[in-house]
Amino acid sequence: MKTSTYKCWLLLVVGLLTFNVASFAATSSEKGEKSMKPPVKEQVVQLLKSIETGDPQPVSYINANKYIQHNLNVGDGLAGFGAVLQQLPKGSAKVKTVRVFKDEDYVVAHTEYNFFGPKIGFDVFRFEAGLIVEHWDNLQETPAKPNPSGHTMTDGLSETIDIDKSAANKKVVSDFVNDILVNGKLEKLTSYFDGDKYIQHNPAIADGLSGLGAALKALAEQGITMKYNKVHKILGEGNFVLVISEGEFAGQPTSFYDLFRVQEGKIAEHWDTMEKIPPRADWKNPNGKFGF
């Protein structure tokens, strides 16, 4: 991004925290026209893209006086976000949001980043009174190659459909995660899938229940355990449902973000990210990784 634009963006984020961001939507006294914000899903896409472009306008979508940060590597509020951006080499960031959906006051984005290295991320933003007031995310380094079935961590269907089935699809996924991942009731596993038709985007696992079984067997042979202890939040719209959980992977406290696509009442596709939860002494804000 251009140096002047980059400096302008940082000035808005770091230096003008007392600025009334609502003024961006105020009535223009000169033209008598009200500035209209885009829909909240588009606001999130624009805000994330501004990390790449340096566009200062999307900062207006954030409540400057109340921005609660749950990324434990980032300080609280806009000042913490700005401090991270100041460390970025100018023009180095790349952002491509692949899918986005909404559940009441929450917007979920699934994004490809190059942000201190290539990463795949899920970002969750909470809106209050028309402004963004809270943020969660889960980031994982982008693998060098596709998974055993040739899928990347973000490809696949992205269109949100079946909006009228949102509640039913959330229940399917909630039951699956609690039955299988949390409580280990593997005898129920096949009831959640249409045979072996299951598209997998985890970088280490092939398609189908057969691919999942092979991967779990390989982990067990290496003495690596994966355990889901608690589901913190389930968010969904139409055919997409995101589950945010806490557990352990290879003995380390881990945050699991699992995105499922549901088709005709069965789980048809899966994307995820796993991120190690740092020790409390290393947190840069007091809000915790979850806090729902």
Number of C-alpha atoms within 10 A of each C-alpha: 16 10 11 9 14 21 16 14 23 20 14 20 24 19 14 14 16 10 14 12 19 14 11 17 14 13 13 12 8 6 7 9 11 12 12 10 14 11 8 21 17 14 20 24 22 19 20 21 20 20 23 20 19 23 17 19 14 20 21 22 23 25 24 24 14 15 20 22 27 25 23 22 17 18 21 20 24 25 20 18 19 19 15 12 19 13 9 13 11 15 14 13 21 18 20 15 20 16 20 22 24 20 15 10 13 19 25 25 21 25 23 21 24 17 17 12 11 18 19 23 25 23 20 22 24 21 18 14 8 14 20 25 20 20 19 20 23 24 23 17 16 20 15 9 11 15 18 16 17 12 19 19 25 21 11 17 10 15 13 15 13 15 13 11 17 19 15 14 27 23 15 16 26 19 13 20 19 16 16 17 19 17 13 14 12 10 9 11 14 12 11 17 19 16 11 13 15 21 22 28 26 24 21 14 21 22 21 20 20 13 19 17 13 14 15 15 13 12 14 12 10 10 9 13 14 16 18 20 15 16 18 12 14 18 22 27 24 23 27 29 26 25 20 20 22 22 19 18 18 13 11 14 16 22 24 24 24 20 23 23 25 25 18 11 17 20 23 20 21 22 21 25 23 20 19 16 21 14 9 11 6 10 18 17 19 13 15 16 21 17 11 8
